[in-house]
Amino acid sequence: MTPRPPVRARTSGFAQGLTGRLLAWIGSVIRTLSKGKIESAIGVTVGAVWVLSAPVFLVCSLADLLDGGSDFLPLLLTGAAVEIAGLLVVRLSSFPSTLPISRLFASVVCGALAALIAVTAAHLATGVAHNLDVALVEAAATITGTNASTINPELLSLGMLLFRALGQWLAAAAIIIVLVRVLPHLGVGGLDADGGVATRSARRLAPRSGSTMARLVTLYVALTGLLGFAFLLAGMPFIDSIVHALTTISSGGFSSRLGSIGSFDSAPIEWVAIFGMFVAGTSLPLIFRAMRRGDLHRFVRSVEFRVYAGLIATVTFALLAWSDGLPSAVSIRHAIFHAVSSISTTGHMAGDFNGISFGGEALLLVLMVVGGMSASVAGGFKVMRFMVLGRYIGRELRRSVHPTVVEKIHLGRSSIGETALARIIGELFLASMFLVPTVLVLSADGLDIEGAFTFAISIMSNVGVGFGEFGPLKHLGALGAVGHLAAALLMVIGRISITPVLVALGGIGEPAQIAIRRWRTARREVVIR
Amino acid sequence: MRRIAVTPVRVAGAALIVVAAAMAISAVVALLDGGGGAEGLFWSAVITVSVGTGLFFGSKVSPLADSALAFASVGWSWLAVSLAGTLPFLLTGVIPWVRFDDALFESISGFTCSGSTILSDFGSVSQGLLFFRSMTQWLGGMGLVVLAVAILPALGIGGLELIASEAPGPTADRLSLRVRDTARRLWLLYGGATCIVALVLFSVGMSVFDAVTHAFTTVSTGGYSPHAESIAHFDSFPIELVLIVGMLYSGASFSLHWHALTQGIGAYRRVSEIRWYFCLIAGAFGMLLWVNHGEIEWFQNLRESLFYAVSLGSSTGFGNSDYILWMPAAHVTLLVLMLVGGMSGSTAGGMKVLRLQVIFRYSFRELLRARHPNAVIPIRMGSTTIEEQVAAKVVGFVLLYLGLIVAGGIALSGLGVDPVTAFSGSVSAIGNVGPALGEAGPTNNYLVFPRAGRVVLMALMALGRLEVFPAMLMLVASTRGIAQLRRRRRLTHSTFSH
């Protein structure tokens, strides 16, 4: 067998170089800025997030100025405040010489919290949200890419509309950067809690993680542009197509209309949205590889992609089979739309969502939990992890007949290590343990039981659409302050997965833990004596 | 007479004989009561006993014994028993032959100790049949195979695997050196507990019939009641208290009870699972009290909350009011109770507290490992350590269990049941609880599910009672056994011909 000749990237060399240089420049700016006295990765992260998010405020306030909206000044001032705070924090802190894993986890979590605070400030300053809890939950929905809101988007100013859409888009871009830039530093103990299963493909895209990042970000930007253009061609107004392109490719789901995509009532627009959501749920490295070599067969060869597409097809079929009446072109389109919107955790709406049969509802919920492919920007638990869990169950079944058998779990051509397996399982159980109390809180705070369960599952997967008596997008509005806080927490945990959050929390409580352990060992020794 | 050497056939025969005895007793009850149905019960006993003896004496134990064979034995005998259990309903004419699936539902619900019923008019059902219904739960509670091992010396098979594959929980506790003695002790304790509960129930004002049937279904955590309104029929706080104590006792491990009887009460303190079990029920009770506060009058709230926390926490499913009228948060609490169920080694269903404990420890170990990637951390439960292999088995079980709940929920809602009823019905069926949420509450019966949906529920109940693995491996093990048998026959043929 002859070795394959190395294939060079042919396309978009210029764009990639530009993105790469931009990213490197940003990195160097942060590095030059952070020469303070306090060695703290958290400080650098928080500062960097604030410094980098301030331009978004500026862009949106300018857009609002041009449009003649009322949010020009509040956005500008908040942006300035965030920028100053960011510069201050960065200036005071510096990169630490050593970085224990728990600190890295903590800085990722704090970075997300910093973004949350900035977006909350914008919501409060512009008066879009009157209470702190509403502002928090809106901000959480923005940075996690969840389509849950208490606000009528048609009443928003252009600046705020763009701000929210850009927020979802940038947060998803940040996920890509974390995927490529942070996870490899964690070694096997990855942030993705599955020992690198999700990121393995991403990491090997280029020899340097910096250039991998540049490639993926370029691809992401290009896809956004393509989608925006497609929306425009399909007959969507200019501003709407920008907003929808940003929120579709990032699997966010915010819309400029109250009725989401469905309010345009146009088949071409819905097909474009379906395509965009499908892409959002697909692994970005896979798309990159397939497009670079022009080798569409790569998609077919990927086991995960086959399952992903198969799930969509199966659920579409079931939705049609369980609905009343014969399938028509419209009902087929809407069934595909619902399935893709759920599995890619976008949460766009079209067609009659309340008319979905009970069985279809259950299946859509399952798709929401499954989520997109690994290394995609979609939320959810990820297709690959569920495939691994399926293999695990199969192995345990075989083991109970042959108790001494030793078996390795394979997925496609790669085998999954035992550590990775344990991580995936731990993550699933921890997430469900967190889900149950939240359902309890949501149901105590005004939702019916069906609404509480479906909404909790949906926002944990960053979809945002719930079932039950309230209608798909009304759940957040029906909740009180406690429910809003619980929902915000659940969204953030769903986005950055529960292990880092708990580990970061554990890092805070470490001194107390050590004290307790010492006390217990001391007590045990006394008992033994 | 040449006997075939297939263990599952022999075990199934033994189990059928036991069921036939139960039918005969019920026939006597029907005769004493005079409410009819004695004839049908008598004939079903005759049919069952003849099939049972045929199977039992026509077979012998296979020379080889392994876990697969144990799985197959338990699985097939449960199938046989469930089929036999339909006969009394059909022959007494309570359920017509065209609704055979309903009879099977009632029978499976009985033997698996679920307590979901499709009977709507209890007045027209004879007392003998109601007695038989309770008795199926009592027999299914501790396990028919365990009983067969205990009382039939001629069965000639042993192996803890056989008991382990029927007893709820990941491991079976050996109470004595001989498996038959272990089985005997378990049944002795079980029978003793039933007698005590029956006596106490009688002394607080139940009739003899009610006391005995309720004792049967309390100790087995089944939940069938001869009255349509379940425990609400009596509307008596003392009776509810007795039942609460009985259900709490039966939801805890019977081998632990045996240790406590022989070694003193300190045995309870050595096991951490029982602490979790009580904490879970107490926590749910507190939660229910809090949620229902202001909705129901305080004493009624205390009474109903305590009763339901114990009834669903031990997967019994008795009802003393309609909790469907409660707040949604109370429903979520009840659903968690249904999901977890009682302790391992008890007669209760559900996922078992022990497994929840293992899952907790397992997940938190992963958290620790995320921080210290090279740490070696054992999974501790109180003072004991769980082996990795057992932990992996528990994890696999829980994943499969949750997967089956989701699959059942999807299937039921696909058949047109609303999602709350469908998913809670799925949880309730696989946990062998009985009542569910939504339309299938404690005051309703399972006719709210469509006919095909009841088939799904039947499968879930059987899978739940046999703890999923034996039921799923039944066919695998059987095909393997048949292949082995054929190979051996071919071998003997070739030796003869040489």
Interface residues (C-beta under 8 A of the other chain):
Chain A: I101 S102 F105 G187 V188 G189 A193 A318 W322 S357 F358 G359 E361 A362 L363 V366 L389 Y392 I393 R395 E396 L397 R399 S400 V401 P403 T419 A422 R423 I425 G426 E427 F429 L430 M433 V436 V439 L440 S443 A444 L447 D448 I449 E450 A452 F453 T454 F467 T499 P500 L502 V503 G506 G507
Chain B: S67 A68 F71 M287 V291 M327 P328 A329 H331 V332 T333 V336 I359 F360 Y362 S363 R365 E366 L367 R369 A370 R371 P373 Q389 A392 K393 V395 G396 F397 V398 L399 L400 G403 V406 G409 I410 S413 G414 L415 G416 V417 D418 P419 V420 A422 F423 L437 F469 M472 L473 V476 A477 R480
